[in-house]
Every structure is written in structure tokens, then in C-alpha cells.
């Protein structure tokens, strides 16, 4: 109804304007030109009325608008957008996955899905989201030229929703993206997203950075840090596509949206390039991200900190002397009952002097180190504050 009303009002306004324009009036023909056969000449009145504005006198008050167009007739914004697309659209790949294993009783029950990815080197490595290729039995990558290639999984990091696949393709068909530094981003920067929404290949949308350092939950206890929030349109099929700055450099990978309908609501999230750069070498070399292990299997979140509930026998935490719940044995007749006294367990309140009250924060602090590093856990044991050094294992 609102759109109909606007069109209706616009129609009336257009009719009035047209009628005014064609209606004869004093001086109209003289001021705007006289029709001479098929030619029209412009004549300036020699004796304007006293009420007519003196445009010549006001010319210095209203200078001509600057020419913002380049030689091809593009504004700076249009030129930047065209450049970003021209440089990067060949780097974007369409990723189709298929599930057709014995998990289905009938062949026709196979399912297909699609997403995006981008080329990171001339060896055929392509980055995408882990959830795009999750549980797939077959991955087919289609390049900008329409050529399709079977892809193999090189490595996955589900905790950061990152995966690398590889295709065998001629080097002349592979155009890697240029990777920028997401640490230099600011809210308000213009961004460009290229992907395959609804299977519409290499579609570009644009917007700005709406916020930085968002936290994107992956599981109940884990989340991705330093996520970029954007308002560029992201829809099903965009997952795994590149997020680019105005210079055409990769600053993130589009991975999720906040929506009640499953389609773009102007709130999208991208994994920052600083994280991508960190995991690429490990995924290519090891097929996974090698994270340090502290040997703590379960904690209980409390208002005071994280209470240790379970530790890996012989693990890093146990070797450092950390304590879990005390086991209390009670005998009733010939039966022995065991109960836990959790108040006897160590309470973790910090890592290397940094206060830690959440499981996600604790895991992030630990995983910011490498296997073999020594970190200091700040704990409370029986009401007494202690610092215990723990050597992380792989």
C-alpha cells in the first residue's frame, strides 16, 4: 500500500510538471529557444523583467560543480567498485558439494549444496568455510571460465570455520587474491563482497564495516574472535566468498548472517584476514591447526572463576600439580560409595595475570600460545592465591 501511494503521488506530480512545461507563457519561447524547422536556437532575453533573477551577477556565488567523472565517465566510487570486481572476480570459485554415500538407502536421496571460495595460490589451493564442505562426499569447483574440477580436502579448522581444498587446474586459470591486513580496518570503511548467492555466480555487493571485534559463536563453549560485522548483502551461497577493501585486497571471508528468515537482513559477519593468514600454513602442511593442550578436560563456570572438574591423566595440568575434585570414599556395610568434593578443586581465575572468568576466554588465552610454551595459571586453592606454571603439550 505504501509503494502504491508513492507511485500515485509521483504520477500526479509528473503530470503537473509536464503541463507546466508545455503550457505557453510570456517569454518562454524566447528564453528557452524558438523552433525553426527541425532546429532549435537558444535566445537570451535582452531586457529581462525587474523580477527576473540576475544569474550572471550570481555566478560567483554559485560556481560550477566540479567534474567528478574520469575519462570513462565514472565517479571515484564507481571506478573503485569496478576495479575491485575486475581484479577479483576471476579469483572467486563456485563450490558445489554432494552427499551421496551409503547413508541413504536410495540414490535419489542424495543432496546438493553450494557455496563460494577464493583462490589463494597458483598451486590450486582454494579457501572456503568448513561448513560449506562439511560431510560432503564430492566437491566440484567451477572457475570463472566455466571449467569445473573435482576438489580434494586439504585441511579443516572447524573451530574457526575455515577449510582449504585443492584442484588440479592450469596455472593460467588460477588468479590468487591479494591478502590485506584486517588489523588496519576501521568502522565505516567501504567493503565489497563477491560470491555466489542463490547460485548466481560471482555476484558483488557492497556496504561498510558496521563494527569490529565481534564474537561469533560456533559451539556452546567456542566462538571466533575479532569477527568483522558488515552491512553488505550476504545470502545463502555467499559463505566462503572474499570480503575486499577498496584497493581490492582480501580483508575477510564471509561466513554468516544474523537473520530471522535465513536471508540478508543487513547484518553479516566475516572471518578476518589476520586469522586466515595464521591458519593457512598449518592447514596446508598438517591438514589441521595444531593447538596447544593444557590437559584440562572439563571445568565448571562459577562467578569466581573456572572450577577444574576433570583433567587428562598424565597431561600438562596434572604434571604441573593442578588439582581436581577430591574423591571421598564412604563405606556402608560391604559397599563403598565415592563422592566428589568439588570445593577441593583448584579455581582458575586468570592466565598470565589476565583475569579469566569464561570458558571461551580461557581457551583463547591458552591457544594464543604454541605447544612447548610455558604459561602461568592464576588459581585459588583452599582460599589461597597461587601461580602455577604449566608447559603446554601438542
Buried (B, 14 or more C-beta within 10 A) or exposed (E): EEEEEEEEEEEEEEEEEEEEEEEEEEEEEEBEEEEEEEEEEEEEEEEEEEEEEEEEEEEEEEEEEEEEEEEEEBEEEBBBBEBBBEBBBBBBBBBBBBBBEEEEEEEEEBEEBBBBBBBBBBBBBBBBBBBBBBEBEBBBBBBBEEEBBEBEBBBBBBBBBBBBBBBEBEEEBBBBBEBBBBEEBEEEBBBBBBBBBEEEBBBBBBBEBBEBEBEBEBEEEBBBBBBBBBBBBBBBBBBBBBBBBBEBBBBBBBBBBBBEEEEBBBBBBBBBBBBBBBBBEBBBEEEEBEBBBBBBBEBBEEEEBBBBBBBBEEBBBBBBEBBBBEEEEEEEEEEEEEEEEBEBBBBBBBBBEEEBBEBBBBBBBBBEBEEEEEBBBBBBBEEEEEEBEBBBBE
